[in-house]
Amino acid sequence: MAARLEPIRWAPSALVLAAAMPIGVLAGLDPRLAVFAVLGLAFATAMFVDLAIGVVLLLIVVFAETTPLAGPVLSFTKVAGLLLALAWFARVAIQPDGKERLIFAAHPVLTYVLILFLAWTTVSTVWAQESGAALTQASRFALVAVLYVIVYTAVRGRRQAFWVIGGFVAGAAGTAAYGLVLRPEADVGTGRLVSTVQDPNFLAATLVAGFVLALAGFLAARGQPALRLATASAATLCLMAFLLTGSRGGVIAFGVALLAAVLVADRGRGKVLLAVAGILFVAVGYFTVYAPDDVRERILGATQGEAQQDEGRFTIWTVGWRMFEDNSVSGVGAGNFEHRSVEYIFQPGTVFQSDRVIDNPGYAHNTYLGPLAELGVIGFVLFAAFLAVSAGCALAAVKAFKRSGDWQMEILARGLVVALAGVLAADFFVSAEYNKFTWLLLGLGPALLGVARSEQHDREHGASINATERPAGSA
């Protein structure tokens, strides 16, 4: 028996040696390549040890991938995503509880809706004028859908939920700090903060979610002063950076999130109202007194240039609606909004800034209008159903944690609901159909519900065991 176990004992050493040899060769060729290889190996190892750690690491990579500090080390977002997918597959195939954590087992309706949506997106390549663009869009949806499933599989308990939510908050706070210190701007003279996200509107939506989840973490960290200090600092950074984005869509999303916080709050709604009033006082005071002139004018009053920009977005939305009316059932095909939009400019009806569509065609600037125009009413209904069921899972998780008396997880679930409300409101002004952060937050909905159900099963199973082991005749 001892001889049989000996090779197993030597296996880790053999793997380390096998990895060390090529790294040594790389060190001789270029020390930087060796450093990158070591970091990549550590990255892959952490992902295979725990999927939740892998999700957190991927979040860090996505938040930091555009920073000059990242350099070539963090330019492999796709490689990191592939490693995470492989780690997920290994967990499902090898670990005993892997198949039990497949989303189909717990949420068949949600799974069917997601599969049908992906299938319809892929099938749209048949009638799309630009089939290559349709296939690219379908692959993007497939990738974020895999991330959605991985998040559900990774968050199998309280600890993993804390890690993933904490990773999102840390990433949002980090990108806020980076923007506040280095102040990269979208365009010279605009004064709008973009930080690592490189778009002020996307950044605003991300910071709203980070701010809300940081506050939820602060409330859930009762009795832990160090964690409370960290979450309070993260919330402050997110709020400060958000105020510099100059995003009116972000302001609407922020207001929706505050309203959702009041509606979602159960116990202590009065305290939530006071907190919301204080936050609004700070925000309004900043915009009226301390904000840079460009940001203040953009938020509080539209200049002629801002009005033209609004009319440009209005033109894009008008084109998108015409596109839907002309192809109401099937749409023009995934990813074909950019290629077909110019056809719908030259129709009766007033549109402004038609040159914006003719010279620089792009996305719909609306997460809901885009799928409606590209995938028709069938694709839009499937997409909307997926969003609704995912958000509904988050609400169900709130109720489940409340019934079980798990106040910490209840607060985090309520924070997720509020964050989703803000992000989905912001998505009305940007095309975020396949934004990684949005899909990650959506994936946390069924994941937290799964944690709540797992805890309830453990309590009931423990109670039944205790009842079975209780001596006969005992009270």
N, C-alpha and C positions, 0 to 999 in steps of 0.2 A: 504493500500500500504506500509506504514511504517513497519507494522508487517511482511509483506512479504519480505521486503528487509533486515530485521534484521539478519536472518541466514546467508545471503551472506556476511554481514559485519563481522560476527563472523568467517567465514570460514578460512581466513588466520591465525587467532589466533589459531583455532582448529588444523590446519595442523602443525603449529609450536609446539604446545603442544604435538601432536602425535609424532613428530620427537624428541622432547626433552626428552620424557620419556625413550625410549630405549637407547638414548645416555647417560642419567644419570645412567642407569643400567650398561652400559659399563664402565663408569668412575669409578664406584665402583669396578668393576672386574679388570680393567687394564686401567689406564689413557691414555696409548698410543692408545688403541683401540678407546677410545672416541675422541681423536684428529683426528685419521684417519677417523672416521665416520663423524665428523664435516666437514673436508676437502672434503670428498666424497659428502656430502650433498650440500655443496657450489658449488662444481664442477658440480653436476647434475643440480642444480638450474640455474647456469649460462648458461649451454647448452640449457635448455628449454626456457630461456628468449630470447636468440638470437643464431641462428645456427652458425653465423660467430664467435662469442665468443667461442662456442664449438669447432670449427675447430682450433682456435688459442690454446686453452687449450690442445687439443689432440696433436698438434704440440709440445708443451712444454713437454708433457709426453713422446712422442716418442723420442725427442732429449735427454731427461734426464733419460730414463728408465734404462740405464746400469751404471749410476754413483753410486759410493758407497754412496754419499750424499743422493740419492733418497731413498734407503732402501725399506721397504715394502710399503711406501706411493705411489711410482710411479711404482710398480710392476704390476699394474692392467691395462696395456695398452688395453687388450682385453675388460675389463669391461668398460673402458672409451670409446672405440669404440662402444660398445653395447649401452651405454647411448646416444651417439651422434646419433646412428641409430634410437633409440626410439624417440629422440627429433625431428629428421627429419620426422619420420612417423607422429608424433603429429602435426607438422606444416602443412604437406600436408593434413592431415585429418580434421583439425579443422580450421585453419586460412583461410580467404576468398581467399587470393592470393596464397595459397599453391599449388593447382593443376595447376595454371598458370605457376608456376616455375618448373614444371616437365620438364626434358630435352627432353622428347619425343615431347612435344608440339612445341618446337622451332627447334629441330634438329632431325627429324625422321630418316634420313639416318644414322647419327652417332649412334642413339639408336639401329637401326636394326643391324648395324655392331657389336656393342658391345654385343648384345644379341646372335647373331649368333656365335661370338667367344666364349662366355661363354658356349653356348650349345655344340659346337664342342669339347671344352675342356672336358666337362662332358661326352659326348658320347665316347670319347677316352678311357674311363675306360673299354669299352666292349672288345677292342682288346689289351689293355695294359697287359703286362706280370704280372706286379705288380699293380693290380687294386686299392689297398689301397693307394699306392703312387699317382696314377692318381687322385683319389678322393680328396686326400689332396691338390694336386696342383690346382685342380678345385676350391676347397673351398677358397684357397688363392687368386685366381683371382677374385672370387665372392666378397670377402671382400674388395679388393682394388677398385673393380668396384663400390661398394656401397659408398666408400669414394669419388670416382670421382663424382658420382651423388649428394652426399651431398654437396660437394664444389660448384657445379653448383647452387644448390638450395640456399645455404647460402649466396653467393655473389650476392645480388640483387640490389646493389647500390654502389656508390663511397665509402661510409664509410666502408662497409663490405669488399670491395676490398683492401682498405688501411689496414684494420685490418689483413686480411689473409696474404697479402704480407709482412706486417710489422712483423707478427708473425713468418713467415718463416725466415726473415732476423734476427730477434732477436734470434731465435733458432740456426741458423747457427753461429752467432756471439758468442752466449753463449757456444756452443760446441767448437768453436775455442779458446775462452778464457780458458775454462777448460783444453783443451789440451796443450795450451802454458804454463799454470801455473803448472799443475801436470805432464805433459809429459808422459802419459801412452803409451807404445810402443807395437806393435804387437808381436814382438819377441825380446828377449834379444839380444842386440848387433846390431840390424838393424838400429836403430836411426829413424825409420819411425813413424810418428805421426798417431795415430788412434783415440784418444780422446774418445767420447761417442759412436761413430759409430762402433768402434772395427774392422774396416777394412780400411786400408789406401786408397785403390782405391775408395771405396764408399764414404769415407770422402772427398776425393779430388773432386769428382763430386758434392757433396752437397755444398762444399765451393765455387766452381766455380759459382754455381747458386746463393748462398748467396751474393757473391761479386758483381755479375752483378746486382741483384735486389737492393742491397744497393746503388750502384752508380745511378741506375735509381731513387731510392727514393731521393737521394741527389739532382739530377737535378730537380725533381718534387717539391722539398720543397723550391722553390725560395721564398725569403722573410720570411722564418721561420728559424732563426739562430739556435734555440735549436734542431730542427729536423734535420737540416743539419749537426750539430755537431754529433748527434747520428748516422746518416747514414754513415757519413765519418768514424767514429770510427768503426762501424760494418764492413765496407768494408776493412779497414786496418787490423782488426783482422782476417777476412776471408783470406786475401791475405797472411798474415804472417803464419797462420796455414797451408794454402795450400802449401807453399814453403817447409814445413817440412814433407809433406806426402811422398815425394820421389816417387810419382806415375807417371810413364811415360804416362799411359793412361790419367791421369789427365792433364798432360802437353799438350797432343794433344787436349783434350777437352777445355783447356784454350785458346789454339791457335785458335780453331774453333770458340769459343765464341768471341774472339777479331775480327776475320775476319767477323763474322756475325754482330758485332756491326758496322763495317764500311759499310757493305752492307745494313743493315737496316736503318742506319742513313740517314735522308733526308736533312733537313735544318742543317747547321753547320757540314757537313761531314769533313771539314778541321779540325775543333776543335776535332772531334772524332779521326781523324788520329793522331793528336798531342798527345792526351791522350793515345792512344794505343801505340805510340812510347815511351812515358814516362813509361808506365807500363812494356813494354818489356825491357826497359833499366834497370829498377829496378830488374826485375826477372832474367835477364841474369847476371847482376852484383852480385846478391845474390848467384846464383849457382856457379859462377866462383871464388868468393872471400870469402864469409862468410858462405856458407852452410857447415854442417858437412861432413866429408870425405865420410861416407857411402852414404849419400844422393847425394853428388856431383858425386861420381863414378857411382851411379845408373842412374843418369840423363844424364851425359855428356859422359860416357864411360862404356861399359859393361865388367864386370870382368868375369872370368870363371864361377863363381857361378851364375851370372845374366844370362849368356848365357844359362846355363842349365835350368834356370827357364823359359826363353823364349821358349826353345825347349819343355819344359813341356807343356806350353800353346799351342804351335804348335801341339803337340801330341793330346791334347784334341780336338782341332779344326779339326784335320784330322779325328779323330774318329767320331766326330759329323757329318762331311760331308759324311763319309762312311755310317753312320746310316741313313742319309737322302736319299742317293742314293739307299739304300736297301728298304726303306719305303717312297718313294717320295710323295705318295698321302695322306696317313693317318698318317704317322709317327709311332713311337713306343709307343705312348701314353703319356699323360701328366705326368710329374714327373718321367719318366722311363729312362731318360738319364743316371742317376747314376747306375741303375740296369742293363742296357743293354750295357754300353760302353765297358766292358771287352770283349764282343763277337766280337768287331770290331778291336781289337788290332792285333789278329792273322790272318792277311790278307796280301797279297803281297803288298809291298810298304814300304818305309823307314819311321819309326817313331822313335822319340827320347823319352827317359824317359818313356818307357812303364810301368815301375814300378809305376809311379805316378797314372796311371789309374787302374792298377791291385790291388795295395795295398791300395790306397786311392781314390776310384772313387768319383766323385763329380759332380758339375754343369759344364755347357758348357763354362763358363767364357766368354759368349757372349750373350747379350740379344736378338739377332736376330737369331743366329745359334741354340740356345736352342729351341725356338718354331718351327723352321724349322725342326729339327730332331725329336722332340717329337710330333708335330701336323701335320707334312707334309706340302705340299704346300698350302692346303686349309686353315689350321689354320694360317699359316704364312701370307697369303694374307689378311686374316681378321684382324690379329694383326697389320700388316703394314698399312692397310687402317685406322684402328682406330688411330694409331699414326699420320698419315698424316692429317686426318680430324681435329683432336684436335689441331695440330700445325697450320693448315690452319685457324681455328677459331681465333687463336691469331693474325695471320696476318690480317684477316678481321677486327678484333677489332681495330688494328692500323689505317687502312684506314677509319673506321667509326668515330673514335675519331678525326682524322685529318679533315674530312669533317665538323664535328660539331664545330671545333675550341677548343675542350677540350684538351689543351696541356698537362695538368698534367696526365690525364688518357692515353693520347697518349704515353707519355714517359714511363709510367709503362707498357703499352702493348708492346712497343718496347723492354723494358727490359725483359719481359717474353719471347718474341721470341728469344732473344739472350741467355737467360738462358736455354731454351729448346734445342737450338742448341748445347750448351756445354754439357748438360746432355745426350742428345741422342748420341753425339759423344763418351762420356765416357762410355756409355752402350755397346759399341762395345768390351770393355775389361772386363766387369763384367756381371754377370747374375742378372739383375735388373728388370725382367719381372713383379714382383709384389712388387717392392719397393714403400713404401708409399709416399716418397717424390716425386718420379717421377710421380706417378699417381695424386698427388695433383697439381703439376705444369701443368700437362696435363689438369686437370679439370678446371684450371683457364682460359684456352683458350676460351672454349664456355661460361664460366661465364662472362668474360670481354666483349665478343661479346654481350651477353645478356644485360649487363649494357648499352652498347653503343646503342643498339636498343631501350631499355626502355627510355633512355634520348631523343632519336630522336622522339619517339612516344609522350612523354610528351611535347616536343617543338611544334610538329605539332598539337597536341590536343589543347595546349594553344593558338596557333595562330588561329586555327579555331574558338575557343570560342571568342577570341577578335574580329575576323571579324564578328561573328554573333551578338555580343553585340554592335558593332559600330553603332551609330545613322545613320538613313537613310539620305543620302545627304551629309554626312561628307566626307572630302577629304581623 
